[in-house]
Amino acid sequence: MSALRRTYGVAVTAGVAALALLLGACGSKSNGSGNTGGGTSPAASGGSATTSGGAGGGAANFKACMVTDTGGIDDKSFNASAWAGMQASGAQVSYVQSKTEADYTTNINNLLQQKCQLIVTVGGLMGTATDNAAKANPNQHFAEVDNPGNGTNWQGLQYNSAQGGFLGGYLAAGYSKTGKVATYGGLSIPPVTIYMDGFWEGVQYYNQVKHKNVQVLGWDEKTQKGSIVGGANAFTDQTKGQQLATNFVQQGADVIFPVAGGTGIGSAAYAQSSKKAVVIWVDTDGCESAAQYCPVFLSTVFKDVKGSVQKSVEDDASGQFSSKDYIGTLSNGGTGLSPFHQFSSKVPQQLQDELKDIQQKIVSGQIKITSKAQPQ
């Protein structure tokens, strides 16, 4: 794998579904998440750590620990989804939060001292810190969301969310009344741009088959340039999210696809107050993770962070740790579209049928997605 992919983590940056994408997300098996003890474990320099007791079964005596990315445990996105997967595993689980990227190594070392049997790191930006820890501790097991592993003691949990993003782009183009849709990202890294690439390709495909000219504001896959929040608060700046949504609407967009964690909440808030746009959320079903904005969530392009983290913990707890990377796709339910919820009667049946057909064509290989950010 290339050095670029190792550094940034190729995959995607937040629900669970099988091929019946429009019928709703279907969760993977769960042993429960009973909070039967634990209290609070020592905090690392990056933030607080909380412990939750296991819920019985083979994982009950297994200790798994998680390091969040800077978006925090309640980011309504992939940190929250990873923590839900940890809890659902039935293991003894805890997390420590990273306030800045400088906290990654400190937090991992803190969990090593706590004798965690599996350490889960969340986000491709933690690739270097996880790689260093895996090399220095060859008998320690690691799993990382949005990054490839090393084939030995570090499992990568990756997601081809360009596939789900393609469906989201086609949906946006088909739903738009203005002929303009928009997207933006938190940082210009593969786990983010893979969503935006897929979205862009989905709109282009809609234009091709429908002989339309729906425009995508905020991103061009060919140039890899567009609207990127950037900075230390790239995934938490709700004010910036509101500003971007306002600008897009002023340019004529009526569907917005934010790929920026908590920053996107600002866009959802603007859409709800202005009533001038709808939002396609990312990572985890927005109507579940940020239910107050469900009235403006057309759908969500999800990646199965919860299910893949849960399985990684359960496998290790049962003595079946896998050094092989997991890659979530449309065919295995690792990415896709969440239900339409309050828009179920507003999305034309023809468009729903077309989305089902497109999904099958992507799975079969009839439709080729070209995003270079796709995991291999």
Buried (B, 14 or more C-beta within 10 A) or exposed (E): EEEEBBBBBBBBBBBBBBBEBBEBBEBBEBBEBBEEEBEEBEBBBBBEBBBBBBBEBBBBEBBBBBBBBBBBBEBBBBBBBBBBBBBBBBBBBBBBBBBEBEBBBBBBBBBBEBEBBBBBBBBBBBBBBBBEBBEEBEEBBBBBBBBBBBEEBBBBBBBBBBBBBBBBBBBBBBBBEBBBBBBBBBBBBBBBBBBBBBBBBBBBBBBEEEEBEBBBBBBEBEEEEBBBBEEEBBBBBBEBBBBBBBBBBEEBBBBBBBBBBBBBBBBBBBBBEEEBBBBBBBBBBBBBBBEEBBBBBBBBBBBBBBBBBBBBBBBBBEEEBBEEBBBBBBBBBBBBBBBBBEBEEEBEEEBBEBBBEBBBEBBEEEBEBEBBBBBE
